[in-house]
Structure formats: C-alpha cells, structure tokens
Amino acid sequence: MIRNAVTCDREDCLALCLEPREPENARFGEMIVEAGWVVRPAAAVLPGYPAAPDVLAHLCPACAAGRGPVLERGECPACAGKTEDLESGSTCHYCRKVVPHLADKWC
C-alpha cells in the first residue's frame, strides 16, 4: 500500500506525518492541518526562498509554534517527535501534543 506523507521543510527538522492506514472521512491535507501543520507558499514560510506562489512549504506543529526543530523521532502522532509519559498522557517534547493514556493502564 502506498501512503502519503508530509515532512517539515525547516532545516534539520525530522518531523513526519504519515497518512493513516485506514482511510478516514477527511482528506490527508485536511488531517495535517488539523494536527497543527502549516501549509503556505514557500516564500512566506522559509526565509530566503525564491518567491514562487505555486511552491508550498510545510512546517510541523513544533516549528510553527517556535518549539522546533524535531531532533529525535518517537511516537507523537502529529509530528513523530519523541514523547514522554506524564500523568496526563503521552506528551511530545516538541509540539506538546498529549495523547491520553488508556484508563486501565493507570488504575
């Protein structure tokens, strides 16, 4: 199966978002925007990039919020960054997305 993927265009950022294996109702482009990815003309996002309105750049949620680049890959569903298990859930070091723990794990 061929799946779509998006990577962050910021230099040295390892962020990645893969299209889910199971098709969802929303298109992949809509899904990444909901996850916090920024899609804009490259000249507006990347300093020094030639102005080409048809060329799009992608910034991961961490870089878009000023907390990137993602330097270590992990289990974050939004940016594939390294996560840490906290009481509130699995929390990404970079984009700060929290995935709640299953109820039975913390009982």
C-alpha positions as CSV (number, residue, x, y, z in Angstrom):
1,M,0.0,0.0,0.0
2,I,1.3,3.4,-0.9
3,R,0.6,6.1,1.7
4,N,1.1,9.9,1.6
5,A,3.5,11.5,4.0
6,V,4.5,15.1,4.8
7,T,7.8,16.2,6.2
8,C,8.8,19.6,7.7
9,D,10.7,21.9,5.4
10,R,12.6,23.6,8.2
11,E,16.3,22.8,8.0
12,D,17.4,19.9,10.3
13,C,13.8,19.1,11.4
14,L,12.9,15.3,11.4
15,A,9.1,15.8,11.8
16,L,7.0,13.5,9.8
17,C,3.3,12.8,9.5
18,L,2.1,9.6,7.7
19,E,-1.4,9.1,6.2
20,P,-3.3,6.6,8.3
21,R,-3.5,3.0,7.0
22,E,-7.3,3.1,7.3
23,P,-8.9,5.8,5.1
24,E,-10.7,8.4,7.1
25,N,-13.5,10.7,6.1
26,A,-11.2,13.7,5.9
27,R,-8.6,14.0,3.2
28,F,-4.9,13.8,4.2
29,G,-4.3,17.5,3.6
30,E,-7.1,18.4,5.9
31,M,-5.9,15.9,8.5
32,I,-2.4,17.5,8.7
33,V,-3.8,21.0,9.1
34,E,-6.0,19.7,12.0
35,A,-2.8,18.2,13.5
36,G,-1.2,21.6,13.5
37,W,0.9,21.5,10.4
38,V,1.2,24.9,8.5
39,V,1.0,24.8,4.7
40,R,1.8,28.1,3.0
41,P,3.6,29.4,-0.1
42,A,7.3,28.6,0.5
43,A,8.4,32.2,0.3
44,A,6.2,33.1,3.2
45,V,7.5,30.3,5.4
46,L,11.1,29.8,4.6
47,P,13.4,32.8,4.7
48,G,15.4,33.4,1.5
49,Y,13.3,31.0,-0.6
50,P,12.5,32.5,-4.0
51,A,9.0,33.8,-4.4
52,A,7.1,31.1,-6.3
53,P,3.4,31.1,-5.4
54,D,2.8,27.6,-6.6
55,V,5.5,26.0,-4.4
56,L,4.2,25.1,-0.9
57,A,6.2,24.6,2.2
58,H,5.2,22.6,5.2
59,L,6.0,23.4,8.8
60,C,5.4,20.8,11.6
61,P,3.4,21.8,14.7
62,A,6.6,22.2,16.7
63,C,8.3,24.6,14.2
64,A,5.1,26.5,13.6
65,A,4.9,27.2,17.4
66,G,8.6,28.0,17.7
67,R,9.5,24.8,19.6
68,G,11.2,23.0,16.8
69,P,13.0,21.6,15.0
70,V,12.2,18.0,15.9
71,L,15.6,16.4,16.7
72,E,14.5,12.9,17.9
73,R,11.8,10.7,16.4
74,G,9.4,9.0,18.6
75,E,5.7,8.1,18.9
76,C,3.9,11.5,18.5
77,P,1.0,11.2,16.1
78,A,1.3,14.8,15.0
79,C,5.0,15.2,14.3
80,A,6.6,11.8,15.0
81,G,8.7,13.5,17.8
82,K,9.9,11.9,21.0
83,T,7.3,11.6,23.7
84,E,7.4,11.3,27.5
85,D,4.8,9.5,29.6
86,L,3.3,12.0,32.0
87,E,0.2,11.6,34.3
88,S,-1.9,13.5,31.7
89,G,-0.8,11.2,28.9
90,S,2.0,10.6,26.4
91,T,3.3,14.2,25.7
92,C,5.5,15.2,22.8
93,H,8.7,17.0,23.7
94,Y,8.4,19.2,20.6
95,C,4.8,20.0,19.6
96,R,3.4,19.2,23.1
97,K,0.5,17.1,21.8
98,V,-0.9,15.0,24.6
99,V,-2.3,11.5,23.9
100,P,-4.3,10.4,27.0
101,H,-3.3,7.0,28.5
102,L,-5.8,4.2,28.3
103,A,-7.9,4.1,31.5
104,D,-6.8,0.7,32.6
105,K,-3.1,1.5,32.4
106,W,-3.1,4.0,35.3
107,C,-5.6,2.2,37.6
